[in-house]
Amino acid sequence: MFDIGGGELMVILLGILILFGPEKLPDILKTIRSGASKLDEAKKEIQKELNSFTTEIKKNIDIK
């Protein structure tokens, strides 16, 4: 999704670890995972609506 490699991810996690400390890291990762999950759900819902909209447009074009 973001095209981040393993090395880049390690640098990001190390930066977070330095900024917030080891005791906050699990909470931060849970928050990130939860946010990513919600974004994925929103993406699926938008795709579903777009597919429905596209189907309706195709039906209306075929009728006329």
CHARMM-style PDB file with segment names, atoms N, HN, CA, C and O in Angstrom:
ATOM      1  N   MET     1       0.826  -1.195   0.000  1.00  0.00      PROA
ATOM      2  CA  MET     1       0.000   0.000   0.000  1.00  0.00      PROA
ATOM      3  C   MET     1       0.869   1.257   0.000  1.00  0.00      PROA
ATOM      4  O   MET     1       0.666   2.154  -0.819  1.00  0.00      PROA
ATOM      5  N   PHE     2       1.836   1.322   0.918  1.00  0.00      PROA
ATOM      6  HN  PHE     2       2.000   0.593   1.583  1.00  0.00      PROA
ATOM      7  CA  PHE     2       2.684   2.500   0.992  1.00  0.00      PROA
ATOM      8  C   PHE     2       4.042   2.260   0.353  1.00  0.00      PROA
ATOM      9  O   PHE     2       4.860   3.175   0.270  1.00  0.00      PROA
ATOM     10  N   ASP     3       4.290   1.016  -0.104  1.00  0.00      PROA
ATOM     11  HN  ASP     3       3.625   0.273  -0.037  1.00  0.00      PROA
ATOM     12  CA  ASP     3       5.533   0.671  -0.770  1.00  0.00      PROA
ATOM     13  C   ASP     3       6.737   0.921   0.140  1.00  0.00      PROA
ATOM     14  O   ASP     3       7.708   1.558  -0.268  1.00  0.00      PROA
ATOM     15  N   ILE     4       6.667   0.417   1.373  1.00  0.00      PROA
ATOM     16  HN  ILE     4       5.878  -0.101   1.704  1.00  0.00      PROA
ATOM     17  CA  ILE     4       7.744   0.565   2.344  1.00  0.00      PROA
ATOM     18  C   ILE     4       8.473  -0.763   2.458  1.00  0.00      PROA
ATOM     19  O   ILE     4       7.855  -1.807   2.668  1.00  0.00      PROA
ATOM     20  N   GLY     5       9.793  -0.714   2.319  1.00  0.00      PROA
ATOM     21  HN  GLY     5      10.295   0.134   2.149  1.00  0.00      PROA
ATOM     22  CA  GLY     5      10.606  -1.918   2.431  1.00  0.00      PROA
ATOM     23  C   GLY     5      10.900  -2.262   3.875  1.00  0.00      PROA
ATOM     24  O   GLY     5      10.574  -1.501   4.786  1.00  0.00      PROA
ATOM     25  N   GLY     6      11.522  -3.422   4.080  1.00  0.00      PROA
ATOM     26  HN  GLY     6      11.787  -4.041   3.340  1.00  0.00      PROA
ATOM     27  CA  GLY     6      11.842  -3.888   5.421  1.00  0.00      PROA
ATOM     28  C   GLY     6      12.799  -2.963   6.156  1.00  0.00      PROA
ATOM     29  O   GLY     6      12.607  -2.688   7.341  1.00  0.00      PROA
ATOM     30  N   GLY     7      13.834  -2.478   5.462  1.00  0.00      PROA
ATOM     31  HN  GLY     7      13.990  -2.702   4.500  1.00  0.00      PROA
ATOM     32  CA  GLY     7      14.793  -1.581   6.093  1.00  0.00      PROA
ATOM     33  C   GLY     7      14.168  -0.262   6.505  1.00  0.00      PROA
ATOM     34  O   GLY     7      14.447   0.266   7.581  1.00  0.00      PROA
ATOM     35  N   GLU     8      13.324   0.260   5.640  1.00  0.00      PROA
ATOM     36  HN  GLU     8      13.098  -0.169   4.765  1.00  0.00      PROA
ATOM     37  CA  GLU     8      12.643   1.527   5.948  1.00  0.00      PROA
ATOM     38  C   GLU     8      11.708   1.361   7.145  1.00  0.00      PROA
ATOM     39  O   GLU     8      11.613   2.243   7.999  1.00  0.00      PROA
ATOM     40  N   LEU     9      11.025   0.226   7.196  1.00  0.00      PROA
ATOM     41  HN  LEU     9      11.102  -0.491   6.503  1.00  0.00      PROA
ATOM     42  CA  LEU     9      10.127  -0.043   8.309  1.00  0.00      PROA
ATOM     43  C   LEU     9      10.907  -0.133   9.621  1.00  0.00      PROA
ATOM     44  O   LEU     9      10.451   0.368  10.648  1.00  0.00      PROA
ATOM     45  N   MET    10      12.067  -0.762   9.591  1.00  0.00      PROA
ATOM     46  HN  MET    10      12.438  -1.169   8.756  1.00  0.00      PROA
ATOM     47  CA  MET    10      12.897  -0.868  10.798  1.00  0.00      PROA
ATOM     48  C   MET    10      13.351   0.507  11.279  1.00  0.00      PROA
ATOM     49  O   MET    10      13.376   0.761  12.483  1.00  0.00      PROA
ATOM     50  N   VAL    11      13.711   1.398  10.352  1.00  0.00      PROA
ATOM     51  HN  VAL    11      13.690   1.191   9.374  1.00  0.00      PROA
ATOM     52  CA  VAL    11      14.128   2.751  10.727  1.00  0.00      PROA
ATOM     53  C   VAL    11      12.963   3.507  11.354  1.00  0.00      PROA
ATOM     54  O   VAL    11      13.144   4.218  12.342  1.00  0.00      PROA
ATOM     55  N   ILE    12      11.773   3.357  10.788  1.00  0.00      PROA
ATOM     56  HN  ILE    12      11.626   2.779   9.985  1.00  0.00      PROA
ATOM     57  CA  ILE    12      10.586   4.020  11.333  1.00  0.00      PROA
ATOM     58  C   ILE    12      10.290   3.511  12.740  1.00  0.00      PROA
ATOM     59  O   ILE    12      10.046   4.300  13.653  1.00  0.00      PROA
ATOM     60  N   LEU    13      10.313   2.184  12.914  1.00  0.00      PROA
ATOM     61  HN  LEU    13      10.512   1.543  12.172  1.00  0.00      PROA
ATOM     62  CA  LEU    13      10.050   1.611  14.233  1.00  0.00      PROA
ATOM     63  C   LEU    13      11.114   2.011  15.245  1.00  0.00      PROA
ATOM     64  O   LEU    13      10.792   2.259  16.407  1.00  0.00      PROA
ATOM     65  N   LEU    14      12.368   2.079  14.830  1.00  0.00      PROA
ATOM     66  HN  LEU    14      12.630   1.878  13.887  1.00  0.00      PROA
ATOM     67  CA  LEU    14      13.440   2.515  15.724  1.00  0.00      PROA
ATOM     68  C   LEU    14      13.219   3.968  16.147  1.00  0.00      PROA
ATOM     69  O   LEU    14      13.426   4.310  17.311  1.00  0.00      PROA
ATOM     70  N   GLY    15      12.799   4.826  15.210  1.00  0.00      PROA
ATOM     71  HN  GLY    15      12.631   4.549  14.264  1.00  0.00      PROA
ATOM     72  CA  GLY    15      12.497   6.218  15.535  1.00  0.00      PROA
ATOM     73  C   GLY    15      11.360   6.334  16.524  1.00  0.00      PROA
ATOM     74  O   GLY    15      11.425   7.131  17.460  1.00  0.00      PROA
ATOM     75  N   ILE    16      10.312   5.541  16.324  1.00  0.00      PROA
ATOM     76  HN  ILE    16      10.259   4.893  15.563  1.00  0.00      PROA
ATOM     77  CA  ILE    16       9.182   5.539  17.257  1.00  0.00      PROA
ATOM     78  C   ILE    16       9.634   5.052  18.626  1.00  0.00      PROA
ATOM     79  O   ILE    16       9.244   5.606  19.654  1.00  0.00      PROA
ATOM     80  N   LEU    17      10.457   4.015  18.630  1.00  0.00      PROA
ATOM     81  HN  LEU    17      10.774   3.565  17.795  1.00  0.00      PROA
ATOM     82  CA  LEU    17      10.971   3.476  19.888  1.00  0.00      PROA
ATOM     83  C   LEU    17      11.782   4.514  20.653  1.00  0.00      PROA
ATOM     84  O   LEU    17      11.656   4.633  21.872  1.00  0.00      PROA
ATOM     85  N   ILE    18      12.609   5.258  19.942  1.00  0.00      PROA
ATOM     86  HN  ILE    18      12.711   5.161  18.952  1.00  0.00      PROA
ATOM     87  CA  ILE    18      13.429   6.297  20.577  1.00  0.00      PROA
ATOM     88  C   ILE    18      12.547   7.437  21.094  1.00  0.00      PROA
ATOM     89  O   ILE    18      12.764   7.936  22.199  1.00  0.00      PROA
ATOM     90  N   LEU    19      11.555   7.850  20.302  1.00  0.00      PROA
ATOM     91  HN  LEU    19      11.378   7.444  19.405  1.00  0.00      PROA
ATOM     92  CA  LEU    19      10.703   8.975  20.691  1.00  0.00      PROA
ATOM     93  C   LEU    19       9.783   8.647  21.870  1.00  0.00      PROA
ATOM     94  O   LEU    19       9.626   9.461  22.781  1.00  0.00      PROA
ATOM     95  N   PHE    20       9.178   7.462  21.855  1.00  0.00      PROA
ATOM     96  HN  PHE    20       9.305   6.801  21.116  1.00  0.00      PROA
ATOM     97  CA  PHE    20       8.136   7.163  22.828  1.00  0.00      PROA
ATOM     98  C   PHE    20       8.536   6.144  23.894  1.00  0.00      PROA
ATOM     99  O   PHE    20       7.855   6.015  24.911  1.00  0.00      PROA
ATOM    100  N   GLY    21       9.615   5.434  23.674  1.00  0.00      PROA
ATOM    101  HN  GLY    21      10.168   5.539  22.848  1.00  0.00      PROA
ATOM    102  CA  GLY    21      10.064   4.445  24.662  1.00  0.00      PROA
ATOM    103  C   GLY    21       9.423   3.091  24.436  1.00  0.00      PROA
ATOM    104  O   GLY    21       8.393   2.985  23.770  1.00  0.00      PROA
ATOM    105  N   PRO    22      10.035   2.053  24.993  1.00  0.00      PROA
ATOM    106  CA  PRO    22       9.547   0.684  24.750  1.00  0.00      PROA
ATOM    107  C   PRO    22       8.190   0.379  25.362  1.00  0.00      PROA
ATOM    108  O   PRO    22       7.475  -0.487  24.859  1.00  0.00      PROA
ATOM    109  N   GLU    23       7.815   1.072  26.441  1.00  0.00      PROA
ATOM    110  HN  GLU    23       8.396   1.775  26.849  1.00  0.00      PROA
ATOM    111  CA  GLU    23       6.529   0.752  27.066  1.00  0.00      PROA
ATOM    112  C   GLU    23       5.339   1.266  26.258  1.00  0.00      PROA
ATOM    113  O   GLU    23       4.240   0.728  26.395  1.00  0.00      PROA
ATOM    114  N   LYS    24       5.518   2.276  25.433  1.00  0.00      PROA
ATOM    115  HN  LYS    24       6.410   2.714  25.322  1.00  0.00      PROA
ATOM    116  CA  LYS    24       4.423   2.826  24.621  1.00  0.00      PROA
ATOM    117  C   LYS    24       4.331   2.157  23.247  1.00  0.00      PROA
ATOM    118  O   LYS    24       3.308   2.284  22.574  1.00  0.00      PROA
ATOM    119  N   LEU    25       5.376   1.449  22.820  1.00  0.00      PROA
ATOM    120  HN  LEU    25       6.207   1.345  23.367  1.00  0.00      PROA
ATOM    121  CA  LEU    25       5.418   0.875  21.475  1.00  0.00      PROA
ATOM    122  C   LEU    25       4.247  -0.065  21.183  1.00  0.00      PROA
ATOM    123  O   LEU    25       3.648   0.067  20.116  1.00  0.00      PROA
ATOM    124  N   PRO    26       3.881  -1.008  22.061  1.00  0.00      PROA
ATOM    125  CA  PRO    26       2.731  -1.881  21.755  1.00  0.00      PROA
ATOM    126  C   PRO    26       1.424  -1.105  21.567  1.00  0.00      PROA
ATOM    127  O   PRO    26       0.627  -1.441  20.690  1.00  0.00      PROA
ATOM    128  N   ASP    27       1.201  -0.083  22.375  1.00  0.00      PROA
ATOM    129  HN  ASP    27       1.848   0.190  23.087  1.00  0.00      PROA
ATOM    130  CA  ASP    27      -0.022   0.721  22.229  1.00  0.00      PROA
ATOM    131  C   ASP    27      -0.035   1.466  20.906  1.00  0.00      PROA
ATOM    132  O   ASP    27      -1.073   1.560  20.251  1.00  0.00      PROA
ATOM    133  N   ILE    28       1.103   1.989  20.516  1.00  0.00      PROA
ATOM    134  HN  ILE    28       1.946   1.913  21.048  1.00  0.00      PROA
ATOM    135  CA  ILE    28       1.201   2.720  19.250  1.00  0.00      PROA
ATOM    136  C   ILE    28       0.946   1.783  18.082  1.00  0.00      PROA
ATOM    137  O   ILE    28       0.225   2.139  17.150  1.00  0.00      PROA
ATOM    138  N   LEU    29       1.529   0.586  18.119  1.00  0.00      PROA
ATOM    139  HN  LEU    29       2.115   0.297  18.876  1.00  0.00      PROA
ATOM    140  CA  LEU    29       1.332  -0.377  17.038  1.00  0.00      PROA
ATOM    141  C   LEU    29      -0.120  -0.849  16.964  1.00  0.00      PROA
ATOM    142  O   LEU    29      -0.643  -1.063  15.870  1.00  0.00      PROA
ATOM    143  N   LYS    30      -0.780  -1.014  18.122  1.00  0.00      PROA
ATOM    144  HN  LYS    30      -0.356  -0.840  19.010  1.00  0.00      PROA
ATOM    145  CA  LYS    30      -2.203  -1.380  18.127  1.00  0.00      PROA
ATOM    146  C   LYS    30      -3.042  -0.282  17.474  1.00  0.00      PROA
ATOM    147  O   LYS    30      -3.961  -0.565  16.705  1.00  0.00      PROA
ATOM    148  N   THR    31      -2.718   0.964  17.786  1.00  0.00      PROA
ATOM    149  HN  THR    31      -1.971   1.193  18.411  1.00  0.00      PROA
ATOM    150  CA  THR    31      -3.449   2.094  17.214  1.00  0.00      PROA
ATOM    151  C   THR    31      -3.262   2.153  15.709  1.00  0.00      PROA
ATOM    152  O   THR    31      -4.218   2.380  14.966  1.00  0.00      PROA
ATOM    153  N   ILE    32      -2.040   1.950  15.263  1.00  0.00      PROA
ATOM    154  HN  ILE    32      -1.264   1.765  15.867  1.00  0.00      PROA
ATOM    155  CA  ILE    32      -1.760   1.962  13.821  1.00  0.00      PROA
ATOM    156  C   ILE    32      -2.499   0.828  13.127  1.00  0.00      PROA
ATOM    157  O   ILE    32      -3.085   1.027  12.063  1.00  0.00      PROA
ATOM    158  N   ARG    33      -2.473  -0.366  13.725  1.00  0.00      PROA
ATOM    159  HN  ARG    33      -1.996  -0.527  14.589  1.00  0.00      PROA
ATOM    160  CA  ARG    33      -3.162  -1.520  13.140  1.00  0.00      PROA
ATOM    161  C   ARG    33      -4.660  -1.276  13.071  1.00  0.00      PROA
ATOM    162  O   ARG    33      -5.302  -1.610  12.075  1.00  0.00      PROA
ATOM    163  N   SER    34      -5.224  -0.691  14.133  1.00  0.00      PROA
ATOM    164  HN  SER    34      -4.702  -0.419  14.942  1.00  0.00      PROA
ATOM    165  CA  SER    34      -6.652  -0.401  14.164  1.00  0.00      PROA
ATOM    166  C   SER    34      -7.024   0.622  13.093  1.00  0.00      PROA
ATOM    167  O   SER    34      -8.034   0.476  12.404  1.00  0.00      PROA
ATOM    168  N   GLY    35      -6.201   1.651  12.962  1.00  0.00      PROA
ATOM    169  HN  GLY    35      -5.381   1.770  13.521  1.00  0.00      PROA
ATOM    170  CA  GLY    35      -6.452   2.662  11.937  1.00  0.00      PROA
ATOM    171  C   GLY    35      -6.359   2.086  10.537  1.00  0.00      PROA
ATOM    172  O   GLY    35      -7.165   2.425   9.671  1.00  0.00      PROA
ATOM    173  N   ALA    36      -5.385   1.218  10.306  1.00  0.00      PROA
ATOM    174  HN  ALA    36      -4.730   0.942  11.010  1.00  0.00      PROA
ATOM    175  CA  ALA    36      -5.242   0.589   8.995  1.00  0.00      PROA
ATOM    176  C   ALA    36      -6.444  -0.302   8.694  1.00  0.00      PROA
ATOM    177  O   ALA    36      -6.913  -0.361   7.558  1.00  0.00      PROA
ATOM    178  N   SER    37      -6.936  -0.989   9.714  1.00  0.00      PROA
ATOM    179  HN  SER    37      -6.555  -0.940  10.637  1.00  0.00      PROA
ATOM    180  CA  SER    37      -8.113  -1.837   9.547  1.00  0.00      PROA
ATOM    181  C   SER    37      -9.340  -1.003   9.181  1.00  0.00      PROA
ATOM    182  O   SER    37     -10.115  -1.381   8.301  1.00  0.00      PROA
ATOM    183  N   LYS    38      -9.512   0.128   9.857  1.00  0.00      PROA
ATOM    184  HN  LYS    38      -8.884   0.435  10.571  1.00  0.00      PROA
ATOM    185  CA  LYS    38     -10.652   1.000   9.558  1.00  0.00      PROA
ATOM    186  C   LYS    38     -10.549   1.584   8.151  1.00  0.00      PROA
ATOM    187  O   LYS    38     -11.557   1.722   7.457  1.00  0.00      PROA
ATOM    188  N   LEU    39      -9.330   1.926   7.732  1.00  0.00      PROA
ATOM    189  HN  LEU    39      -8.512   1.814   8.296  1.00  0.00      PROA
ATOM    190  CA  LEU    39      -9.144   2.431   6.374  1.00  0.00      PROA
ATOM    191  C   LEU    39      -9.466   1.355   5.345  1.00  0.00      PROA
ATOM    192  O   LEU    39     -10.045   1.645   4.298  1.00  0.00      PROA
ATOM    193  N   ASP    40      -9.094   0.123   5.639  1.00  0.00      PROA
ATOM    194  HN  ASP    40      -8.623  -0.112   6.489  1.00  0.00      PROA
ATOM    195  CA  ASP    40      -9.381  -0.982   4.735  1.00  0.00      PROA
ATOM    196  C   ASP    40     -10.887  -1.201   4.615  1.00  0.00      PROA
ATOM    197  O   ASP    40     -11.401  -1.428   3.520  1.00  0.00      PROA
ATOM    198  N   GLU    41     -11.590  -1.132   5.747  1.00  0.00      PROA
ATOM    199  HN  GLU    41     -11.172  -0.948   6.636  1.00  0.00      PROA
ATOM    200  CA  GLU    41     -13.047  -1.269   5.726  1.00  0.00      PROA
ATOM    201  C   GLU    41     -13.695  -0.146   4.916  1.00  0.00      PROA
ATOM    202  O   GLU    41     -14.619  -0.390   4.140  1.00  0.00      PROA
ATOM    203  N   ALA    42     -13.215   1.071   5.095  1.00  0.00      PROA
ATOM    204  HN  ALA    42     -12.465   1.270   5.725  1.00  0.00      PROA
ATOM    205  CA  ALA    42     -13.752   2.212   4.355  1.00  0.00      PROA
ATOM    206  C   ALA    42     -13.490   2.046   2.861  1.00  0.00      PROA
ATOM    207  O   ALA    42     -14.349   2.350   2.033  1.00  0.00      PROA
ATOM    208  N   LYS    43     -12.301   1.564   2.530  1.00  0.00      PROA
ATOM    209  HN  LYS    43     -11.604   1.317   3.203  1.00  0.00      PROA
ATOM    210  CA  LYS    43     -11.960   1.344   1.118  1.00  0.00      PROA
ATOM    211  C   LYS    43     -12.895   0.315   0.493  1.00  0.00      PROA
ATOM    212  O   LYS    43     -13.359   0.499  -0.633  1.00  0.00      PROA
ATOM    213  N   LYS    44     -13.176  -0.775   1.222  1.00  0.00      PROA
ATOM    214  HN  LYS    44     -12.800  -0.925   2.136  1.00  0.00      PROA
ATOM    215  CA  LYS    44     -14.087  -1.800   0.710  1.00  0.00      PROA
ATOM    216  C   LYS    44     -15.493  -1.243   0.523  1.00  0.00      PROA
ATOM    217  O   LYS    44     -16.159  -1.549  -0.466  1.00  0.00      PROA
ATOM    218  N   GLU    45     -15.941  -0.433   1.466  1.00  0.00      PROA
ATOM    219  HN  GLU    45     -15.400  -0.185   2.269  1.00  0.00      PROA
ATOM    220  CA  GLU    45     -17.283   0.153   1.367  1.00  0.00      PROA
ATOM    221  C   GLU    45     -17.379   1.110   0.180  1.00  0.00      PROA
ATOM    222  O   GLU    45     -18.376   1.105  -0.543  1.00  0.00      PROA
ATOM    223  N   ILE    46     -16.365   1.916  -0.021  1.00  0.00      PROA
ATOM    224  HN  ILE    46     -15.555   1.920   0.566  1.00  0.00      PROA
ATOM    225  CA  ILE    46     -16.346   2.837  -1.162  1.00  0.00      PROA
ATOM    226  C   ILE    46     -16.342   2.059  -2.473  1.00  0.00      PROA
ATOM    227  O   ILE    46     -17.048   2.416  -3.416  1.00  0.00      PROA
ATOM    228  N   GLN    47     -15.535   0.983  -2.530  1.00  0.00      PROA
ATOM    229  HN  GLN    47     -14.961   0.693  -1.764  1.00  0.00      PROA
ATOM    230  CA  GLN    47     -15.478   0.165  -3.745  1.00  0.00      PROA
ATOM    231  C   GLN    47     -16.824  -0.477  -4.033  1.00  0.00      PROA
ATOM    232  O   GLN    47     -17.243  -0.564  -5.187  1.00  0.00      PROA
ATOM    233  N   LYS    48     -17.507  -0.931  -2.972  1.00  0.00      PROA
ATOM    234  HN  LYS    48     -17.166  -0.861  -2.034  1.00  0.00      PROA
ATOM    235  CA  LYS    48     -18.829  -1.536  -3.125  1.00  0.00      PROA
ATOM    236  C   LYS    48     -19.822  -0.529  -3.700  1.00  0.00      PROA
ATOM    237  O   LYS    48     -20.593  -0.853  -4.603  1.00  0.00      PROA
ATOM    238  N   GLU    49     -19.798   0.692  -3.169  1.00  0.00      PROA
ATOM    239  HN  GLU    49     -19.172   0.955  -2.435  1.00  0.00      PROA
ATOM    240  CA  GLU    49     -20.695   1.732  -3.660  1.00  0.00      PROA
ATOM    241  C   GLU    49     -20.384   2.118  -5.107  1.00  0.00      PROA
ATOM    242  O   GLU    49     -21.290   2.335  -5.912  1.00  0.00      PROA
ATOM    243  N   LEU    50     -19.102   2.198  -5.421  1.00  0.00      PROA
ATOM    244  HN  LEU    50     -18.366   2.022  -4.767  1.00  0.00      PROA
ATOM    245  CA  LEU    50     -18.715   2.523  -6.801  1.00  0.00      PROA
ATOM    246  C   LEU    50     -19.152   1.432  -7.775  1.00  0.00      PROA
ATOM    247  O   LEU    50     -19.598   1.729  -8.883  1.00  0.00      PROA
ATOM    248  N   ASN    51     -19.024   0.167  -7.362  1.00  0.00      PROA
ATOM    249  HN  ASN    51     -18.661  -0.074  -6.462  1.00  0.00      PROA
ATOM    250  CA  ASN    51     -19.477  -0.928  -8.220  1.00  0.00      PROA
ATOM    251  C   ASN    51     -20.975  -0.864  -8.436  1.00  0.00      PROA
ATOM    252  O   ASN    51     -21.455  -1.091  -9.546  1.00  0.00      PROA
ATOM    253  N   SER    52     -21.723  -0.555  -7.377  1.00  0.00      PROA
ATOM    254  HN  SER    52     -21.333  -0.370  -6.475  1.00  0.00      PROA
ATOM    255  CA  SER    52     -23.171  -0.426  -7.486  1.00  0.00      PROA
ATOM    256  C   SER    52     -23.542   0.725  -8.422  1.00  0.00      PROA
ATOM    257  O   SER    52     -24.432   0.599  -9.263  1.00  0.00      PROA
ATOM    258  N   PHE    53     -22.848   1.838  -8.258  1.00  0.00      PROA
ATOM    259  HN  PHE    53     -22.125   1.940  -7.574  1.00  0.00      PROA
ATOM    260  CA  PHE    53     -23.093   3.014  -9.097  1.00  0.00      PROA
ATOM    261  C   PHE    53     -22.777   2.705 -10.556  1.00  0.00      PROA
ATOM    262  O   PHE    53     -23.529   3.085 -11.453  1.00  0.00      PROA
ATOM    263  N   THR    54     -21.669   2.020 -10.788  1.00  0.00      PROA
ATOM    264  HN  THR    54     -21.058   1.711 -10.059  1.00  0.00      PROA
ATOM    265  CA  THR    54     -21.271   1.663 -12.152  1.00  0.00      PROA
ATOM    266  C   THR    54     -22.299   0.730 -12.784  1.00  0.00      PROA
ATOM    267  O   THR    54     -22.627   0.880 -13.961  1.00  0.00      PROA
ATOM    268  N   THR    55     -22.807  -0.226 -12.021  1.00  0.00      PROA
ATOM    269  HN  THR    55     -22.541  -0.349 -11.065  1.00  0.00      PROA
ATOM    270  CA  THR    55     -23.821  -1.152 -12.520  1.00  0.00      PROA
ATOM    271  C   THR    55     -25.088  -0.401 -12.916  1.00  0.00      PROA
ATOM    272  O   THR    55     -25.680  -0.677 -13.959  1.00  0.00      PROA
ATOM    273  N   GLU    56     -25.502   0.551 -12.074  1.00  0.00      PROA
ATOM    274  HN  GLU    56     -25.021   0.775 -11.226  1.00  0.00      PROA
ATOM    275  CA  GLU    56     -26.698   1.345 -12.390  1.00  0.00      PROA
ATOM    276  C   GLU    56     -26.495   2.176 -13.659  1.00  0.00      PROA
ATOM    277  O   GLU    56     -27.403   2.283 -14.483  1.00  0.00      PROA
ATOM    278  N   ILE    57     -25.341   2.746 -13.812  1.00  0.00      PROA
ATOM    279  HN  ILE    57     -24.604   2.660 -13.142  1.00  0.00      PROA
ATOM    280  CA  ILE    57     -25.059   3.542 -15.016  1.00  0.00      PROA
ATOM    281  C   ILE    57     -25.111   2.656 -16.247  1.00  0.00      PROA
ATOM    282  O   ILE    57     -25.686   3.042 -17.265  1.00  0.00      PROA
ATOM    283  N   LYS    58     -24.516   1.472 -16.168  1.00  0.00      PROA
ATOM    284  HN  LYS    58     -24.049   1.158 -15.341  1.00  0.00      PROA
ATOM    285  CA  LYS    58     -24.528   0.552 -17.315  1.00  0.00      PROA
ATOM    286  C   LYS    58     -25.944   0.129 -17.665  1.00  0.00      PROA
ATOM    287  O   LYS    58     -26.288   0.020 -18.842  1.00  0.00      PROA
ATOM    288  N   LYS    59     -26.782  -0.115 -16.637  1.00  0.00      PROA
ATOM    289  HN  LYS    59     -26.503  -0.026 -15.681  1.00  0.00      PROA
ATOM    290  CA  LYS    59     -28.184  -0.484 -16.891  1.00  0.00      PROA
ATOM    291  C   LYS    59     -28.908   0.655 -17.609  1.00  0.00      PROA
ATOM    292  O   LYS    59     -29.644   0.418 -18.567  1.00  0.00      PROA
ATOM    293  N   ASN    60     -28.699   1.893 -17.145  1.00  0.00      PROA
ATOM    294  HN  ASN    60     -28.101   2.085 -16.367  1.00  0.00      PROA
ATOM    295  CA  ASN    60     -29.382   3.043 -17.756  1.00  0.00      PROA
ATOM    296  C   ASN    60     -28.894   3.289 -19.175  1.00  0.00      PROA
ATOM    297  O   ASN    60     -29.683   3.712 -20.021  1.00  0.00      PROA
ATOM    298  N   ILE    61     -27.667   3.047 -19.456  1.00  0.00      PROA
ATOM    299  HN  ILE    61     -27.027   2.703 -18.769  1.00  0.00      PROA
ATOM    300  CA  ILE    61     -27.155   3.239 -20.817  1.00  0.00      PROA
ATOM    301  C   ILE    61     -27.716   2.180 -21.740  1.00  0.00      PROA
ATOM    302  O   ILE    61     -28.058   2.489 -22.881  1.00  0.00      PROA
ATOM    303  N   ASP    62     -27.824   0.938 -21.288  1.00  0.00      PROA
ATOM    304  HN  ASP    62     -27.546   0.686 -20.361  1.00  0.00      PROA
ATOM    305  CA  ASP    62     -28.346  -0.147 -22.112  1.00  0.00      PROA
ATOM    306  C   ASP    62     -29.826   0.019 -22.403  1.00  0.00      PROA
ATOM    307  O   ASP    62     -30.300  -0.374 -23.469  1.00  0.00      PROA
ATOM    308  N   ILE    63     -30.568   0.605 -21.451  1.00  0.00      PROA
ATOM    309  HN  ILE    63     -30.184   0.924 -20.585  1.00  0.00      PROA
ATOM    310  CA  ILE    63     -32.004   0.781 -21.630  1.00  0.00      PROA
ATOM    311  C   ILE    63     -32.291   1.834 -22.695  1.00  0.00      PROA
ATOM    312  O   ILE    63     -33.200   1.660 -23.507  1.00  0.00      PROA
ATOM    313  N   LYS    64     -31.539   2.905 -22.699  1.00  0.00      PROA
ATOM    314  HN  LYS    64     -30.801   3.046 -22.040  1.00  0.00      PROA
ATOM    315  CA  LYS    64     -31.825   4.013 -23.612  1.00  0.00      PROA
ATOM    316  C   LYS    64     -31.180   3.808 -24.894  1.00  0.00      PROA
ATOM    317  OT1 LYS    64     -31.310   4.642 -25.790  1.00  0.00      PROA
TER     318      LYS     64
END
